[in-house]
Amino acid sequence: MKAFYRNFKLGIIGGGQLGRMLLQACPNFNLYTRVLDPSKDGPCKGLANEYVQGSLQDYATVYAFGKQVDLLTIEIENVNIDALYQLESEGVEIYPQPRVIEIIQDKRTQKQFYLDQGVPTAEFIVVKNREDVKAHTNFFPAFNKLGKGGYDGGGVVSLKTPKDIDKAFDDPGLLEKTVDVDTEISVIAARNSLGEIKTFPPVECVFNPDYNLVDYLIAPSSLPKDI
């Protein structure tokens, strides 16, 4: 990676709350920042040196944006992956790499990746539409999750009995078996281009049971240190 210099441009695809937190750290490294977001007035507007309004799904928009920065990153995974692969082939440095983003932007691909790597995960069934879900009501209680496009509580519904079938998505996704959860935690692990890895303290997530959204976070987590 090029050393940071006065004209170094960091490109961020997505201008939401996560992007805003990233931008708040950038002045410490004297970084010039460029943000792409579909919203006219996203959370990153006013903090980025340049704020570009445009579709994250449009090939030409993402490609043109990436050609004007030295390093490209994302704050949301729902981005045109073909444009990222093309940019990478032309020498633009992208982190996470397009091959990683392609896995994480589709929950069906994510789950298969877990199985392939031996990572424990809840039992699941890939479904094509609502009719497909209806054929697997014996798998309830389960969560119906959109394959692509979901985030936070969006794109996730709880299906407890066959009476809930009308709530199911009529789009490709998966059914994930409901499991008993004591506590949900989030752990950030970062790896740089030298292969050095840093993990950060676990954060405990407390959810709204009706909306499947995080209500608040406990940091550091109240879990025992040995866990």
N, C-alpha and C positions, 0 to 999 in steps of 0.2 A: 504493500500500500504506500502511496505517496506520503511523504511527511507533511504534516499540517503546515500550511504557509498562508500568507495573507489572502490570497485569492482562492483558497480551497473552498469548494462548494459541497455541502452535504445536502443531498436530496432526500426528502421524506415523503413517501406515498401514504396519504391519509393525514387529515388535519384535525383529528379528534382530541379527546382528553389525554390519551397516552402520548400523542405527538406534542401536546402542549408541555407535558412534564419533561419530555426529551429536550425541547427547545429551552427550557429553563436552565438546563445544565450546559448548553452550548456556549454561552458567553465565557465560561471558565476556560474554554479551549480555543477561544478566538475564532469560532467557526462561522462562516457565512452559510445561512440556511435557506433552502428553497423547499416549499411545501406544495403538494398537489392534493386538492380535495374537491369533491363535487359540490359542497356547500358554499354559498356566497360569503357567509360569515361564520366559518367554523371556529372552534376554540383556539386554533393556531394563528388565526388572523390577528395581526397587531404585534405578534412576537417574532414571526419569521421575517427574515430580510426580504424574501419574495414569497408571495402567496398567490398560487395559480389555481383558478377554478376550472375543473374539468373532470370528466368521467374516469374512474379508476379501471373501468372495464373496457374502455376503448383503446384498441391497439395503438393507433396513431398518436393519441394523446399521451399515453404512458411512455411510448418510445421517444417522442420529441422531448418530453420532460427529462427522461433519463440521460439524453445526449448532452444535456447542459450542466451536468454535475460531475464531480470527481468520484463520489461514492454515493450509493443509493441504498436506502433502507426502507422498511415499511413499519407502519403502526397499526395496520389492519391487513389481513391476509387476502381479502377479496379484491384481487387485482389481476389484470390481464397477464397471465403467465407467459404467453407466447412472446409478448413484447419484452418481458424480462429475460427470457432465453436469448432473444436476438441481441439485446443490449450486452449481455454477458459474453456472447460470441464475438462482439466487437470490442471487448476489452474493458467495459464498464464494470467496476467492482460493486458487487451486490451482496449485502448481508441482511438477513439470512439468504443463502443462495437460492436461485429459482427451484432447484430440485427439492429443497426443504419446504419452500412455500407451497409447492404443488401438493405435497403430502398433507400439510396442515390446513389447507383451504377446503378440504373435503373430508367430512367426518367419516365417510365410508372408507376412504383411503387411509385415514388415521388409524382406524380400528384394525384394518388388515395389517398395517405396519406393526402394530402392537403384537399381533399374533405371530407375525414372521420373526420378530425380534425376541419373542418369549417374555414380553412385558404383560404382567397380569392386568386384565381388564374385565369389565362386566360382560356377560353373555349378550350377543346381539344377533339381529337378523337384518340383512339388507332388503329394503323394500322399494318398489318403483312408484307406488301411488297409494291412494286411500283404499282402493279395492284390494291391493296387496296386503295392506295392514289388516283389513277385515278378515283375510284368510288366516291370520295368525293371532286371533283373539285368545287362543289357549296359552299364548306367551305373556299375557297380561298378569299382573301390573307391569307396565313398561313405560319408557319415555320414547315418544316419537320425535326424532331429530331430523331437521333438514340436512341433506348432504352438504349443500353449499349455501352461503348467504346468511346463516344464523350467527348471532353474537349475543353475549350477555344472556338475557332471558328470551330473546327473540329466536324463533326457529326451534323452540322446544316446548312440547306439551306433554302433560301427564295423562296416560290412559290407564285407568284403574280397572274398569270393567268394559264389556262390550257396549254398554250404553254410552260410552265416551267416544265411540267411533267417529261421530260427526266432527270431533275436534281434530282428528288426524289430518295431516297435510296431504294434499293431492299432488305431491311432487316427490322426486327421488330422495331417499334418505335412509334411515335405519330405525329399527326398534331396539332399544337398549333395556335389558332387564333391570327392573328396580332392585336395588340392593340396600341393605341396612347401612346407614352412614352415621357414625358417631360425630365426626368432625371433618370438615373439608379444609385442607390447607393448600396454600400456594407457595411454591419454592422457585425462585428464579436462579437459573444457572447460566453463566455466560462463558463463552470460549472465544479467545482472540485468534488472530491469524497465525500466531506462534504455537497454538495448541494449549496455551495456559488456560486453566479452568478456575472460575470463582463461583462459589455458591453463596447465597444470601440467606439470612435467617427466615425461617418459615413464618408465614402470615396466615392467621386463622380467618376463614370466611364465614360470615353469618348471613344466611339467606332469608329472604321473604318467601314463606311457603306457598303463597298464592301466585306470585309473579315470577318465581324462579330467578330473582335478581338479588345481587348482593346488597344487603342493607348497610352493613358496616364491616370493617376489618379490625382485627385485634393484632397489633404488632408491638413487641414480638408475641408469637403464639403462646397460649397458656399451657400448651403440651409440655410434658416432662422433657428434659434435655436428652435423655437416652433415646426417646422416640424420635 
